Amino acid sequence: MSEIGTDDEIAAMDCISQELGRPFPDDCAAKRHYKRALCEGAVSRQAVAGSVESCLADEDFMGYTVRNKGVGN
């Protein structure tokens, strides 16, 4: 959803379906993958200060949609 810039699930359905089909060995691996992707995006947009590694270490970091309880931009 952050990749296409919307919180509209219908507009994001193709992307969501593609991501749901992505194989991971376990839930932890999936969470690490998606948190890294969110951190890389947030750091590149300067939405968070610091490095990707510091973002990954931040247990309170979460994506915009989750942080705002599903409310869009």
PDB file of N, CA, C, O and CB in Angstrom:
ATOM      1  N   MET A   1       0.826  -1.187   0.000  1.00  0.00           N
ATOM      2  CA  MET A   1       0.000   0.000   0.000  1.00  0.00           C
ATOM      3  C   MET A   1       0.873   1.255   0.000  1.00  0.00           C
ATOM      4  O   MET A   1       0.549   2.243  -0.658  1.00  0.00           O
ATOM      5  CB  MET A   1      -0.941  -0.004   1.208  1.00  0.00           C
ATOM      6  N   SER A   2       1.965   1.210   0.730  1.00  0.00           N
ATOM      7  CA  SER A   2       2.845   2.377   0.719  1.00  0.00           C
ATOM      8  C   SER A   2       3.524   2.522  -0.635  1.00  0.00           C
ATOM      9  O   SER A   2       3.851   3.631  -1.057  1.00  0.00           O
ATOM     10  CB  SER A   2       3.897   2.272   1.831  1.00  0.00           C
ATOM     11  N   GLU A   3       3.732   1.406  -1.307  1.00  0.00           N
ATOM     12  CA  GLU A   3       4.399   1.436  -2.606  1.00  0.00           C
ATOM     13  C   GLU A   3       3.562   2.151  -3.666  1.00  0.00           C
ATOM     14  O   GLU A   3       4.106   2.857  -4.514  1.00  0.00           O
ATOM     15  CB  GLU A   3       4.708   0.020  -3.063  1.00  0.00           C
ATOM     16  N   ILE A   4       2.233   1.969  -3.619  1.00  0.00           N
ATOM     17  CA  ILE A   4       1.399   2.638  -4.610  1.00  0.00           C
ATOM     18  C   ILE A   4       0.743   3.899  -4.060  1.00  0.00           C
ATOM     19  O   ILE A   4       0.024   4.589  -4.784  1.00  0.00           O
ATOM     20  CB  ILE A   4       0.338   1.689  -5.112  1.00  0.00           C
ATOM     21  N   GLY A   5       0.981   4.203  -2.802  1.00  0.00           N
ATOM     22  CA  GLY A   5       0.535   5.466  -2.210  1.00  0.00           C
ATOM     23  C   GLY A   5      -0.938   5.557  -1.908  1.00  0.00           C
ATOM     24  O   GLY A   5      -1.535   6.622  -2.065  1.00  0.00           O
ATOM     25  N   THR A   6      -1.546   4.459  -1.475  1.00  0.00           N
ATOM     26  CA  THR A   6      -2.961   4.498  -1.130  1.00  0.00           C
ATOM     27  C   THR A   6      -3.249   3.534   0.010  1.00  0.00           C
ATOM     28  O   THR A   6      -2.488   2.597   0.252  1.00  0.00           O
ATOM     29  CB  THR A   6      -3.830   4.160  -2.352  1.00  0.00           C
ATOM     30  N   ASP A   7      -4.347   3.771   0.701  1.00  0.00           N
ATOM     31  CA  ASP A   7      -4.809   2.810   1.698  1.00  0.00           C
ATOM     32  C   ASP A   7      -6.073   2.115   1.189  1.00  0.00           C
ATOM     33  O   ASP A   7      -6.756   1.428   1.949  1.00  0.00           O
ATOM     34  CB  ASP A   7      -5.076   3.512   3.060  1.00  0.00           C
ATOM     35  N   ASP A   8      -6.382   2.293  -0.091  1.00  0.00           N
ATOM     36  CA  ASP A   8      -7.533   1.676  -0.729  1.00  0.00           C
ATOM     37  C   ASP A   8      -7.186   0.238  -1.102  1.00  0.00           C
ATOM     38  O   ASP A   8      -6.403  -0.001  -2.021  1.00  0.00           O
ATOM     39  CB  ASP A   8      -7.974   2.483  -1.980  1.00  0.00           C
ATOM     40  N   GLU A   9      -7.774  -0.714  -0.385  1.00  0.00           N
ATOM     41  CA  GLU A   9      -7.449  -2.121  -0.609  1.00  0.00           C
ATOM     42  C   GLU A   9      -7.829  -2.580  -2.014  1.00  0.00           C
ATOM     43  O   GLU A   9      -7.152  -3.434  -2.586  1.00  0.00           O
ATOM     44  CB  GLU A   9      -8.152  -2.989   0.422  1.00  0.00           C
ATOM     45  N   ILE A  10      -8.891  -2.031  -2.573  1.00  0.00           N
ATOM     46  CA  ILE A  10      -9.302  -2.430  -3.915  1.00  0.00           C
ATOM     47  C   ILE A  10      -8.240  -2.008  -4.929  1.00  0.00           C
ATOM     48  O   ILE A  10      -7.862  -2.792  -5.800  1.00  0.00           O
ATOM     49  CB  ILE A  10     -10.677  -1.811  -4.275  1.00  0.00           C
ATOM     50  N   ALA A  11      -7.764  -0.781  -4.817  1.00  0.00           N
ATOM     51  CA  ALA A  11      -6.723  -0.295  -5.732  1.00  0.00           C
ATOM     52  C   ALA A  11      -5.424  -1.064  -5.559  1.00  0.00           C
ATOM     53  O   ALA A  11      -4.664  -1.220  -6.514  1.00  0.00           O
ATOM     54  CB  ALA A  11      -6.473   1.195  -5.512  1.00  0.00           C
ATOM     55  N   ALA A  12      -5.165  -1.544  -4.353  1.00  0.00           N
ATOM     56  CA  ALA A  12      -3.910  -2.236  -4.054  1.00  0.00           C
ATOM     57  C   ALA A  12      -4.019  -3.754  -4.186  1.00  0.00           C
ATOM     58  O   ALA A  12      -3.046  -4.464  -3.929  1.00  0.00           O
ATOM     59  CB  ALA A  12      -3.457  -1.887  -2.659  1.00  0.00           C
ATOM     60  N   MET A  13      -5.190  -4.265  -4.585  1.00  0.00           N
ATOM     61  CA  MET A  13      -5.431  -5.712  -4.559  1.00  0.00           C
ATOM     62  C   MET A  13      -4.420  -6.520  -5.374  1.00  0.00           C
ATOM     63  O   MET A  13      -3.985  -7.576  -4.916  1.00  0.00           O
ATOM     64  CB  MET A  13      -6.814  -5.999  -5.068  1.00  0.00           C
ATOM     65  N   ASP A  14      -4.036  -6.066  -6.553  1.00  0.00           N
ATOM     66  CA  ASP A  14      -3.061  -6.824  -7.343  1.00  0.00           C
ATOM     67  C   ASP A  14      -1.744  -6.958  -6.585  1.00  0.00           C
ATOM     68  O   ASP A  14      -1.150  -8.035  -6.538  1.00  0.00           O
ATOM     69  CB  ASP A  14      -2.822  -6.146  -8.707  1.00  0.00           C
ATOM     70  N   CYS A  15      -1.299  -5.861  -5.997  1.00  0.00           N
ATOM     71  CA  CYS A  15      -0.048  -5.874  -5.242  1.00  0.00           C
ATOM     72  C   CYS A  15      -0.178  -6.753  -3.991  1.00  0.00           C
ATOM     73  O   CYS A  15       0.728  -7.521  -3.669  1.00  0.00           O
ATOM     74  CB  CYS A  15       0.354  -4.439  -4.848  1.00  0.00           C
ATOM     75  N   ILE A  16      -1.300  -6.634  -3.299  1.00  0.00           N
ATOM     76  CA  ILE A  16      -1.532  -7.433  -2.092  1.00  0.00           C
ATOM     77  C   ILE A  16      -1.537  -8.917  -2.450  1.00  0.00           C
ATOM     78  O   ILE A  16      -0.925  -9.724  -1.751  1.00  0.00           O
ATOM     79  CB  ILE A  16      -2.873  -7.033  -1.411  1.00  0.00           C
ATOM     80  N   SER A  17      -2.215  -9.276  -3.521  1.00  0.00           N
ATOM     81  CA  SER A  17      -2.279 -10.681  -3.938  1.00  0.00           C
ATOM     82  C   SER A  17      -0.897 -11.212  -4.266  1.00  0.00           C
ATOM     83  O   SER A  17      -0.554 -12.339  -3.908  1.00  0.00           O
ATOM     84  CB  SER A  17      -3.202 -10.844  -5.149  1.00  0.00           C
ATOM     85  N   GLN A  18      -0.110 -10.404  -4.943  1.00  0.00           N
ATOM     86  CA  GLN A  18       1.251 -10.813  -5.291  1.00  0.00           C
ATOM     87  C   GLN A  18       2.081 -11.039  -4.022  1.00  0.00           C
ATOM     88  O   GLN A  18       2.814 -12.023  -3.924  1.00  0.00           O
ATOM     89  CB  GLN A  18       1.923  -9.748  -6.193  1.00  0.00           C
ATOM     90  N   GLU A  19       1.964 -10.138  -3.067  1.00  0.00           N
ATOM     91  CA  GLU A  19       2.731 -10.269  -1.822  1.00  0.00           C
ATOM     92  C   GLU A  19       2.258 -11.460  -0.990  1.00  0.00           C
ATOM     93  O   GLU A  19       3.069 -12.121  -0.341  1.00  0.00           O
ATOM     94  CB  GLU A  19       2.623  -8.983  -0.996  1.00  0.00           C
ATOM     95  N   LEU A  20       0.957 -11.738  -1.002  1.00  0.00           N
ATOM     96  CA  LEU A  20       0.447 -12.887  -0.251  1.00  0.00           C
ATOM     97  C   LEU A  20       0.976 -14.207  -0.800  1.00  0.00           C
ATOM     98  O   LEU A  20       1.063 -15.196  -0.071  1.00  0.00           O
ATOM     99  CB  LEU A  20      -1.074 -12.894  -0.273  1.00  0.00           C
ATOM    100  N   GLY A  21       1.328 -14.224  -2.082  1.00  0.00           N
ATOM    101  CA  GLY A  21       1.859 -15.437  -2.692  1.00  0.00           C
ATOM    102  C   GLY A  21       3.357 -15.611  -2.513  1.00  0.00           C
ATOM    103  O   GLY A  21       3.916 -16.633  -2.910  1.00  0.00           O
ATOM    104  N   ARG A  22       4.013 -14.620  -1.919  1.00  0.00           N
ATOM    105  CA  ARG A  22       5.462 -14.671  -1.730  1.00  0.00           C
ATOM    106  C   ARG A  22       5.792 -15.703  -0.642  1.00  0.00           C
ATOM    107  O   ARG A  22       5.275 -15.616   0.473  1.00  0.00           O
ATOM    108  CB  ARG A  22       6.027 -13.259  -1.348  1.00  0.00           C
ATOM    109  N   PRO A  23       6.650 -16.679  -0.965  1.00  0.00           N
ATOM    110  CA  PRO A  23       6.958 -17.719   0.030  1.00  0.00           C
ATOM    111  C   PRO A  23       8.026 -17.270   1.043  1.00  0.00           C
ATOM    112  O   PRO A  23       9.043 -16.682   0.677  1.00  0.00           O
ATOM    113  CB  PRO A  23       7.431 -18.989  -0.681  1.00  0.00           C
ATOM    114  N   PHE A  24       7.771 -17.557   2.292  1.00  0.00           N
ATOM    115  CA  PHE A  24       8.735 -17.321   3.372  1.00  0.00           C
ATOM    116  C   PHE A  24       8.799 -18.587   4.217  1.00  0.00           C
ATOM    117  O   PHE A  24       7.797 -19.288   4.356  1.00  0.00           O
ATOM    118  CB  PHE A  24       8.335 -16.068   4.249  1.00  0.00           C
ATOM    119  N   PRO A  25       9.960 -18.885   4.778  1.00  0.00           N
ATOM    120  CA  PRO A  25      10.073 -20.107   5.587  1.00  0.00           C
ATOM    121  C   PRO A  25       9.214 -20.069   6.852  1.00  0.00           C
ATOM    122  O   PRO A  25       8.781 -21.113   7.339  1.00  0.00           O
ATOM    123  CB  PRO A  25      11.520 -20.333   5.971  1.00  0.00           C
ATOM    124  N   ASP A  26       8.967 -18.866   7.385  1.00  0.00           N
ATOM    125  CA  ASP A  26       8.145 -18.739   8.585  1.00  0.00           C
ATOM    126  C   ASP A  26       7.692 -17.286   8.742  1.00  0.00           C
ATOM    127  O   ASP A  26       8.131 -16.408   7.999  1.00  0.00           O
ATOM    128  CB  ASP A  26       8.928 -19.211   9.845  1.00  0.00           C
ATOM    129  N   ASP A  27       6.819 -17.045   9.705  1.00  0.00           N
ATOM    130  CA  ASP A  27       6.279 -15.697   9.928  1.00  0.00           C
ATOM    131  C   ASP A  27       7.360 -14.689  10.282  1.00  0.00           C
ATOM    132  O   ASP A  27       7.291 -13.535   9.860  1.00  0.00           O
ATOM    133  CB  ASP A  27       5.240 -15.727  11.028  1.00  0.00           C
ATOM    134  N   CYS A  28       8.352 -15.107  11.050  1.00  0.00           N
ATOM    135  CA  CYS A  28       9.427 -14.186  11.442  1.00  0.00           C
ATOM    136  C   CYS A  28      10.197 -13.691  10.220  1.00  0.00           C
ATOM    137  O   CYS A  28      10.525 -12.509  10.129  1.00  0.00           O
ATOM    138  CB  CYS A  28      10.391 -14.872  12.428  1.00  0.00           C
ATOM    139  N   ALA A  29      10.482 -14.582   9.293  1.00  0.00           N
ATOM    140  CA  ALA A  29      11.197 -14.196   8.078  1.00  0.00           C
ATOM    141  C   ALA A  29      10.366 -13.198   7.270  1.00  0.00           C
ATOM    142  O   ALA A  29      10.908 -12.238   6.722  1.00  0.00           O
ATOM    143  CB  ALA A  29      11.527 -15.442   7.221  1.00  0.00           C
ATOM    144  N   ALA A  30       9.065 -13.419   7.198  1.00  0.00           N
ATOM    145  CA  ALA A  30       8.182 -12.494   6.478  1.00  0.00           C
ATOM    146  C   ALA A  30       8.179 -11.126   7.159  1.00  0.00           C
ATOM    147  O   ALA A  30       8.272 -10.096   6.491  1.00  0.00           O
ATOM    148  CB  ALA A  30       6.741 -13.060   6.403  1.00  0.00           C
ATOM    149  N   LYS A  31       8.075 -11.118   8.473  1.00  0.00           N
ATOM    150  CA  LYS A  31       8.063  -9.846   9.208  1.00  0.00           C
ATOM    151  C   LYS A  31       9.371  -9.095   9.030  1.00  0.00           C
ATOM    152  O   LYS A  31       9.363  -7.874   8.875  1.00  0.00           O
ATOM    153  CB  LYS A  31       7.803 -10.089  10.696  1.00  0.00           C
ATOM    154  N   ARG A  32      10.496  -9.803   9.051  1.00  0.00           N
ATOM    155  CA  ARG A  32      11.794  -9.154   8.827  1.00  0.00           C
ATOM    156  C   ARG A  32      11.867  -8.558   7.420  1.00  0.00           C
ATOM    157  O   ARG A  32      12.341  -7.436   7.237  1.00  0.00           O
ATOM    158  CB  ARG A  32      12.945 -10.161   9.036  1.00  0.00           C
ATOM    159  N   HIS A  33      11.400  -9.310   6.443  1.00  0.00           N
ATOM    160  CA  HIS A  33      11.412  -8.829   5.057  1.00  0.00           C
ATOM    161  C   HIS A  33      10.597  -7.543   4.913  1.00  0.00           C
ATOM    162  O   HIS A  33      11.080  -6.558   4.354  1.00  0.00           O
ATOM    163  CB  HIS A  33      10.861  -9.911   4.109  1.00  0.00           C
ATOM    164  N   TYR A  34       9.374  -7.553   5.411  1.00  0.00           N
ATOM    165  CA  TYR A  34       8.499  -6.393   5.240  1.00  0.00           C
ATOM    166  C   TYR A  34       8.939  -5.208   6.087  1.00  0.00           C
ATOM    167  O   TYR A  34       8.786  -4.061   5.668  1.00  0.00           O
ATOM    168  CB  TYR A  34       7.074  -6.764   5.586  1.00  0.00           C
ATOM    169  N   LYS A  35       9.482  -5.467   7.271  1.00  0.00           N
ATOM    170  CA  LYS A  35       9.973  -4.339   8.065  1.00  0.00           C
ATOM    171  C   LYS A  35      11.167  -3.703   7.370  1.00  0.00           C
ATOM    172  O   LYS A  35      11.277  -2.477   7.345  1.00  0.00           O
ATOM    173  CB  LYS A  35      10.358  -4.794   9.495  1.00  0.00           C
ATOM    174  N   ARG A  36      12.060  -4.500   6.808  1.00  0.00           N
ATOM    175  CA  ARG A  36      13.203  -3.938   6.076  1.00  0.00           C
ATOM    176  C   ARG A  36      12.702  -3.090   4.909  1.00  0.00           C
ATOM    177  O   ARG A  36      13.198  -1.984   4.691  1.00  0.00           O
ATOM    178  CB  ARG A  36      14.144  -5.067   5.564  1.00  0.00           C
ATOM    179  N   ALA A  37      11.739  -3.591   4.168  1.00  0.00           N
ATOM    180  CA  ALA A  37      11.207  -2.830   3.029  1.00  0.00           C
ATOM    181  C   ALA A  37      10.585  -1.512   3.498  1.00  0.00           C
ATOM    182  O   ALA A  37      10.786  -0.472   2.871  1.00  0.00           O
ATOM    183  CB  ALA A  37      10.158  -3.669   2.261  1.00  0.00           C
ATOM    184  N   LEU A  38       9.835  -1.555   4.594  1.00  0.00           N
ATOM    185  CA  LEU A  38       9.247  -0.325   5.142  1.00  0.00           C
ATOM    186  C   LEU A  38      10.327   0.644   5.604  1.00  0.00           C
ATOM    187  O   LEU A  38      10.246   1.844   5.342  1.00  0.00           O
ATOM    188  CB  LEU A  38       8.307  -0.653   6.311  1.00  0.00           C
ATOM    189  N   CYS A  39      11.337   0.123   6.291  1.00  0.00           N
ATOM    190  CA  CYS A  39      12.426   0.982   6.767  1.00  0.00           C
ATOM    191  C   CYS A  39      13.200   1.595   5.605  1.00  0.00           C
ATOM    192  O   CYS A  39      13.528   2.781   5.635  1.00  0.00           O
ATOM    193  CB  CYS A  39      13.378   0.187   7.665  1.00  0.00           C
ATOM    194  N   GLU A  40      13.489   0.801   4.594  1.00  0.00           N
ATOM    195  CA  GLU A  40      14.212   1.334   3.433  1.00  0.00           C
ATOM    196  C   GLU A  40      13.416   2.461   2.786  1.00  0.00           C
ATOM    197  O   GLU A  40      13.983   3.494   2.427  1.00  0.00           O
ATOM    198  CB  GLU A  40      14.491   0.217   2.402  1.00  0.00           C
ATOM    199  N   GLY A  41      12.119   2.272   2.636  1.00  0.00           N
ATOM    200  CA  GLY A  41      11.277   3.321   2.062  1.00  0.00           C
ATOM    201  C   GLY A  41      11.216   4.551   2.932  1.00  0.00           C
ATOM    202  O   GLY A  41      11.323   5.671   2.432  1.00  0.00           O
ATOM    203  N   ALA A  42      11.046   4.361   4.231  1.00  0.00           N
ATOM    204  CA  ALA A  42      10.935   5.493   5.157  1.00  0.00           C
ATOM    205  C   ALA A  42      12.232   6.290   5.219  1.00  0.00           C
ATOM    206  O   ALA A  42      12.203   7.520   5.259  1.00  0.00           O
ATOM    207  CB  ALA A  42      10.561   5.001   6.556  1.00  0.00           C
ATOM    208  N   VAL A  43      13.362   5.601   5.226  1.00  0.00           N
ATOM    209  CA  VAL A  43      14.655   6.283   5.267  1.00  0.00           C
ATOM    210  C   VAL A  43      14.893   7.029   3.953  1.00  0.00           C
ATOM    211  O   VAL A  43      15.362   8.167   3.964  1.00  0.00           O
ATOM    212  CB  VAL A  43      15.802   5.270   5.533  1.00  0.00           C
ATOM    213  N   SER A  44      14.571   6.395   2.822  1.00  0.00           N
ATOM    214  CA  SER A  44      14.808   7.051   1.531  1.00  0.00           C
ATOM    215  C   SER A  44      13.929   8.280   1.345  1.00  0.00           C
ATOM    216  O   SER A  44      14.329   9.230   0.673  1.00  0.00           O
ATOM    217  CB  SER A  44      14.564   6.071   0.393  1.00  0.00           C
ATOM    218  N   ARG A  45      12.726   8.273   1.938  1.00  0.00           N
ATOM    219  CA  ARG A  45      11.834   9.444   1.866  1.00  0.00           C
ATOM    220  C   ARG A  45      12.091  10.433   2.998  1.00  0.00           C
ATOM    221  O   ARG A  45      11.425  11.462   3.104  1.00  0.00           O
ATOM    222  CB  ARG A  45      10.374   8.997   1.903  1.00  0.00           C
ATOM    223  N   GLN A  46      13.067  10.106   3.840  1.00  0.00           N
ATOM    224  CA  GLN A  46      13.409  10.909   5.009  1.00  0.00           C
ATOM    225  C   GLN A  46      12.217  11.065   5.960  1.00  0.00           C
ATOM    226  O   GLN A  46      12.064  12.088   6.627  1.00  0.00           O
ATOM    227  CB  GLN A  46      13.910  12.283   4.570  1.00  0.00           C
ATOM    228  N   ALA A  47      11.378  10.022   6.004  1.00  0.00           N
ATOM    229  CA  ALA A  47      10.242  10.008   6.928  1.00  0.00           C
ATOM    230  C   ALA A  47      10.689   9.615   8.328  1.00  0.00           C
ATOM    231  O   ALA A  47       9.994   9.889   9.307  1.00  0.00           O
ATOM    232  CB  ALA A  47       9.155   9.046   6.432  1.00  0.00           C
ATOM    233  N   VAL A  48      11.853   8.970   8.425  1.00  0.00           N
ATOM    234  CA  VAL A  48      12.474   8.646   9.709  1.00  0.00           C
ATOM    235  C   VAL A  48      13.937   9.065   9.642  1.00  0.00           C
ATOM    236  O   VAL A  48      14.568   9.010   8.587  1.00  0.00           O
ATOM    237  CB  VAL A  48      12.336   7.118  10.047  1.00  0.00           C
ATOM    238  N   ALA A  49      14.450   9.474  10.767  1.00  0.00           N
ATOM    239  CA  ALA A  49      15.857   9.871  10.840  1.00  0.00           C
ATOM    240  C   ALA A  49      16.717   8.631  11.044  1.00  0.00           C
ATOM    241  O   ALA A  49      16.261   7.632  11.600  1.00  0.00           O
ATOM    242  CB  ALA A  49      16.093  10.898  11.987  1.00  0.00           C
ATOM    243  N   GLY A  50      17.934   8.701  10.600  1.00  0.00           N
ATOM    244  CA  GLY A  50      18.876   7.619  10.841  1.00  0.00           C
ATOM    245  C   GLY A  50      18.995   6.688   9.653  1.00  0.00           C
ATOM    246  O   GLY A  50      18.643   7.026   8.523  1.00  0.00           O
ATOM    247  N   SER A  51      19.503   5.508   9.949  1.00  0.00           N
ATOM    248  CA  SER A  51      19.794   4.526   8.912  1.00  0.00           C
ATOM    249  C   SER A  51      18.716   3.444   8.887  1.00  0.00           C
ATOM    250  O   SER A  51      17.860   3.381   9.770  1.00  0.00           O
ATOM    251  CB  SER A  51      21.181   3.897   9.137  1.00  0.00           C
ATOM    252  N   VAL A  52      18.773   2.600   7.865  1.00  0.00           N
ATOM    253  CA  VAL A  52      17.873   1.453   7.791  1.00  0.00           C
ATOM    254  C   VAL A  52      18.100   0.563   9.014  1.00  0.00           C
ATOM    255  O   VAL A  52      17.146   0.053   9.601  1.00  0.00           O
ATOM    256  CB  VAL A  52      18.095   0.650   6.470  1.00  0.00           C
ATOM    257  N   GLU A  53      19.368   0.380   9.395  1.00  0.00           N
ATOM    258  CA  GLU A  53      19.680  -0.473  10.546  1.00  0.00           C
ATOM    259  C   GLU A  53      19.086   0.079  11.843  1.00  0.00           C
ATOM    260  O   GLU A  53      18.583  -0.687  12.666  1.00  0.00           O
ATOM    261  CB  GLU A  53      21.193  -0.621  10.694  1.00  0.00           C
ATOM    262  N   SER A  54      19.139   1.410  12.033  1.00  0.00           N
ATOM    263  CA  SER A  54      18.559   1.984  13.251  1.00  0.00           C
ATOM    264  C   SER A  54      17.035   1.863  13.222  1.00  0.00           C
ATOM    265  O   SER A  54      16.407   1.672  14.263  1.00  0.00           O
ATOM    266  CB  SER A  54      18.978   3.466  13.408  1.00  0.00           C
ATOM    267  N   CYS A  55      16.452   1.972  12.051  1.00  0.00           N
ATOM    268  CA  CYS A  55      15.011   1.773  11.904  1.00  0.00           C
ATOM    269  C   CYS A  55      14.642   0.334  12.255  1.00  0.00           C
ATOM    270  O   CYS A  55      13.677   0.095  12.981  1.00  0.00           O
ATOM    271  CB  CYS A  55      14.555   2.112  10.465  1.00  0.00           C
ATOM    272  N   LEU A  56      15.408  -0.616  11.741  1.00  0.00           N
ATOM    273  CA  LEU A  56      15.143  -2.024  12.034  1.00  0.00           C
ATOM    274  C   LEU A  56      15.244  -2.321  13.529  1.00  0.00           C
ATOM    275  O   LEU A  56      14.501  -3.152  14.052  1.00  0.00           O
ATOM    276  CB  LEU A  56      16.114  -2.911  11.263  1.00  0.00           C
ATOM    277  N   ALA A  57      16.148  -1.653  14.203  1.00  0.00           N
ATOM    278  CA  ALA A  57      16.342  -1.873  15.641  1.00  0.00           C
ATOM    279  C   ALA A  57      15.255  -1.216  16.486  1.00  0.00           C
ATOM    280  O   ALA A  57      15.093  -1.549  17.660  1.00  0.00           O
ATOM    281  CB  ALA A  57      17.698  -1.348  16.066  1.00  0.00           C
ATOM    282  N   ASP A  58      14.513  -0.284  15.893  1.00  0.00           N
ATOM    283  CA  ASP A  58      13.468   0.447  16.613  1.00  0.00           C
ATOM    284  C   ASP A  58      12.211  -0.416  16.726  1.00  0.00           C
ATOM    285  O   ASP A  58      11.493  -0.601  15.744  1.00  0.00           O
ATOM    286  CB  ASP A  58      13.143   1.785  15.900  1.00  0.00           C
ATOM    287  N   GLU A  59      11.950  -0.936  17.907  1.00  0.00           N
ATOM    288  CA  GLU A  59      10.792  -1.809  18.117  1.00  0.00           C
ATOM    289  C   GLU A  59       9.466  -1.064  17.970  1.00  0.00           C
ATOM    290  O   GLU A  59       8.424  -1.695  17.791  1.00  0.00           O
ATOM    291  CB  GLU A  59      10.868  -2.446  19.494  1.00  0.00           C
ATOM    292  N   ASP A  60       9.488   0.264  18.043  1.00  0.00           N
ATOM    293  CA  ASP A  60       8.260   1.050  17.923  1.00  0.00           C
ATOM    294  C   ASP A  60       7.958   1.489  16.495  1.00  0.00           C
ATOM    295  O   ASP A  60       6.883   2.025  16.228  1.00  0.00           O
ATOM    296  CB  ASP A  60       8.349   2.259  18.804  1.00  0.00           C
ATOM    297  N   PHE A  61       8.904   1.266  15.567  1.00  0.00           N
ATOM    298  CA  PHE A  61       8.662   1.682  14.188  1.00  0.00           C
ATOM    299  C   PHE A  61       7.561   0.839  13.567  1.00  0.00           C
ATOM    300  O   PHE A  61       7.516  -0.379  13.743  1.00  0.00           O
ATOM    301  CB  PHE A  61       9.948   1.577  13.354  1.00  0.00           C
ATOM    302  N   MET A  62       6.674   1.506  12.839  1.00  0.00           N
ATOM    303  CA  MET A  62       5.642   0.806  12.072  1.00  0.00           C
ATOM    304  C   MET A  62       5.266   1.673  10.880  1.00  0.00           C
ATOM    305  O   MET A  62       5.505   2.880  10.880  1.00  0.00           O
ATOM    306  CB  MET A  62       4.386   0.490  12.956  1.00  0.00           C
ATOM    307  N   GLY A  63       4.688   1.062   9.887  1.00  0.00           N
ATOM    308  CA  GLY A  63       4.284   1.779   8.689  1.00  0.00           C
ATOM    309  C   GLY A  63       3.166   2.772   8.960  1.00  0.00           C
ATOM    310  O   GLY A  63       2.469   2.692   9.971  1.00  0.00           O
ATOM    311  N   TYR A  64       3.013   3.698   8.043  1.00  0.00           N
ATOM    312  CA  TYR A  64       2.038   4.788   8.179  1.00  0.00           C
ATOM    313  C   TYR A  64       0.621   4.266   8.413  1.00  0.00           C
ATOM    314  O   TYR A  64      -0.075   4.742   9.310  1.00  0.00           O
ATOM    315  CB  TYR A  64       2.060   5.668   6.935  1.00  0.00           C
ATOM    316  N   THR A  65       0.197   3.300   7.617  1.00  0.00           N
ATOM    317  CA  THR A  65      -1.182   2.813   7.725  1.00  0.00           C
ATOM    318  C   THR A  65      -1.446   2.179   9.075  1.00  0.00           C
ATOM    319  O   THR A  65      -2.494   2.413   9.677  1.00  0.00           O
ATOM    320  CB  THR A  65      -1.481   1.810   6.623  1.00  0.00           C
ATOM    321  N   VAL A  66      -0.507   1.378   9.557  1.00  0.00           N
ATOM    322  CA  VAL A  66      -0.677   0.738  10.870  1.00  0.00           C
ATOM    323  C   VAL A  66      -0.633   1.798  11.969  1.00  0.00           C
ATOM    324  O   VAL A  66      -1.461   1.781  12.880  1.00  0.00           O
ATOM    325  CB  VAL A  66       0.424  -0.342  11.110  1.00  0.00           C
ATOM    326  N   ARG A  67       0.321   2.713  11.888  1.00  0.00           N
ATOM    327  CA  ARG A  67       0.457   3.754  12.899  1.00  0.00           C
ATOM    328  C   ARG A  67      -0.811   4.591  13.017  1.00  0.00           C
ATOM    329  O   ARG A  67      -1.168   5.036  14.107  1.00  0.00           O
ATOM    330  CB  ARG A  67       1.642   4.649  12.574  1.00  0.00           C
ATOM    331  N   ASN A  68      -1.488   4.801  11.892  1.00  0.00           N
ATOM    332  CA  ASN A  68      -2.688   5.637  11.878  1.00  0.00           C
ATOM    333  C   ASN A  68      -3.977   4.820  11.858  1.00  0.00           C
ATOM    334  O   ASN A  68      -5.031   5.306  11.450  1.00  0.00           O
ATOM    335  CB  ASN A  68      -2.657   6.559  10.682  1.00  0.00           C
ATOM    336  N   LYS A  69      -3.871   3.572  12.304  1.00  0.00           N
ATOM    337  CA  LYS A  69      -5.023   2.671  12.449  1.00  0.00           C
ATOM    338  C   LYS A  69      -5.847   2.556  11.178  1.00  0.00           C
ATOM    339  O   LYS A  69      -7.076   2.522  11.226  1.00  0.00           O
ATOM    340  CB  LYS A  69      -5.909   3.143  13.572  1.00  0.00           C
ATOM    341  N   GLY A  70      -5.151   2.495  10.021  1.00  0.00           N
ATOM    342  CA  GLY A  70      -5.825   2.285   8.755  1.00  0.00           C
ATOM    343  C   GLY A  70      -6.332   3.546   8.088  1.00  0.00           C
ATOM    344  O   GLY A  70      -6.870   3.483   6.982  1.00  0.00           O
ATOM    345  N   VAL A  71      -6.173   4.685   8.731  1.00  0.00           N
ATOM    346  CA  VAL A  71      -6.632   5.944   8.146  1.00  0.00           C
ATOM    347  C   VAL A  71      -5.618   6.407   7.123  1.00  0.00           C
ATOM    348  O   VAL A  71      -4.419   6.430   7.400  1.00  0.00           O
ATOM    349  CB  VAL A  71      -6.848   7.029   9.234  1.00  0.00           C
ATOM    350  N   GLY A  72      -6.088   6.776   5.941  1.00  0.00           N
ATOM    351  CA  GLY A  72      -5.222   7.175   4.841  1.00  0.00           C
ATOM    352  C   GLY A  72      -4.503   8.486   5.062  1.00  0.00           C
ATOM    353  O   GLY A  72      -4.630   9.139   6.097  1.00  0.00           O
ATOM    354  N   ASN A  73      -3.741   8.843   4.042  1.00  0.00           N
ATOM    355  CA  ASN A  73      -2.890  10.046   4.083  1.00  0.00           C
ATOM    356  C   ASN A  73      -3.689  11.274   4.327  1.00  0.00           C
ATOM    357  O   ASN A  73      -3.133  12.371   4.391  1.00  0.00           O
ATOM    358  CB  ASN A  73      -2.116  10.206   2.804  1.00  0.00           C
TER     359      ASN A  73
END
